Amino acid sequence: MNVGQAVFAQIKEYGGEYALFLEILGRLRKNVLERGRTPAENKKIFEAVGNSEALDLVRGEKWDDARQVIVALSGENIDFGDLQMSSTLTPDANRTSER
């Protein structure tokens, strides 16, 4: 299972922060693939970001810190502007378990 699939599998269980992180990974993927690196280089970047603290920073709404981690690992600056203003991280009425 690749990083994107692993994150997607968690959306149903945990909700908003995973959906938001998946959106960020999608934007990152677009930028990384446009650079024309080898598939092995791309995989290394995606795994590094997926295994980093970026998700926890997104969960904590620490946008600048999350962006810095992603830039440090990928060399790509992802625009979070419209994402951080969304209501994606508001509590889900369907969520029954606490973390």
C-alpha positions in Angstrom: 0.0 0.0 0.0 1.4 3.4 -1.0 1.3 6.5 1.2 -1.7 8.0 -0.6 -3.7 4.7 -0.2 -2.7 4.5 3.5 -3.9 8.1 4.2 -7.1 7.5 2.2 -7.8 4.4 4.3 -7.7 6.5 7.5 -10.2 9.1 6.3 -13.2 7.0 7.1 -11.9 6.3 10.6 -10.6 9.7 11.6 -12.2 12.3 9.4 -11.3 15.9 8.4 -7.5 16.1 9.0 -6.9 13.1 6.9 -9.1 14.5 4.1 -7.2 17.8 4.3 -3.8 16.0 4.3 -4.8 14.0 1.3 -5.7 17.2 -0.5 -2.3 18.6 0.4 -0.6 15.4 -0.9 -2.5 15.7 -4.1 -1.2 19.2 -4.6 2.3 18.1 -3.7 2.0 15.2 -6.2 1.1 17.5 -9.0 4.1 19.8 -8.3 6.5 16.9 -7.9 5.5 15.1 -11.0 5.8 18.3 -13.1 9.5 18.4 -12.1 10.3 15.3 -14.2 12.2 13.4 -11.5 12.5 9.7 -11.7 9.7 7.5 -10.2 12.2 6.4 -7.5 12.9 10.0 -6.6 9.2 10.9 -6.5 8.5 7.9 -4.3 11.2 8.9 -1.9 9.7 12.4 -1.6 6.1 11.1 -1.1 7.1 8.6 1.5 9.2 11.2 3.4 6.3 13.6 3.6 3.7 10.9 4.3 5.9 9.5 7.2 6.7 13.0 8.6 5.1 15.0 11.3 3.2 17.0 8.6 -0.1 15.2 9.3 0.2 16.0 13.1 0.9 19.6 12.2 -2.1 19.8 9.9 -4.2 18.3 12.7 -3.0 21.0 15.0 -3.7 23.6 12.4 0.0 24.6 12.4 0.0 25.6 8.8 3.4 27.3 8.6 5.1 24.5 10.4 3.4 21.9 8.1 4.4 23.9 5.0 8.0 24.1 6.3 8.2 20.4 6.8 6.8 19.7 3.3 9.2 22.2 1.7 12.2 20.8 3.6 11.4 17.2 2.4 10.2 17.9 -1.1 11.5 21.2 -2.2 8.0 22.2 -3.2 6.0 25.1 -1.7 2.3 24.1 -1.5 -0.3 26.8 -1.2 -2.5 26.0 1.8 -4.4 29.3 1.6 -7.8 28.0 0.6 -7.4 24.8 2.6 -6.8 26.4 6.0 -9.8 28.6 5.7 -12.1 25.7 5.1 -14.2 24.0 7.7 -12.5 20.6 7.1 -11.2 20.3 10.6 -14.5 21.1 12.4 -15.7 18.2 14.5 -17.5 15.6 12.5 -21.0 14.8 13.8 -20.5 11.2 12.8 -17.3 10.8 14.7 -17.9 8.6 17.8 -14.4 7.9 19.1 -12.0 10.2 20.8 -8.3 10.1 20.0 
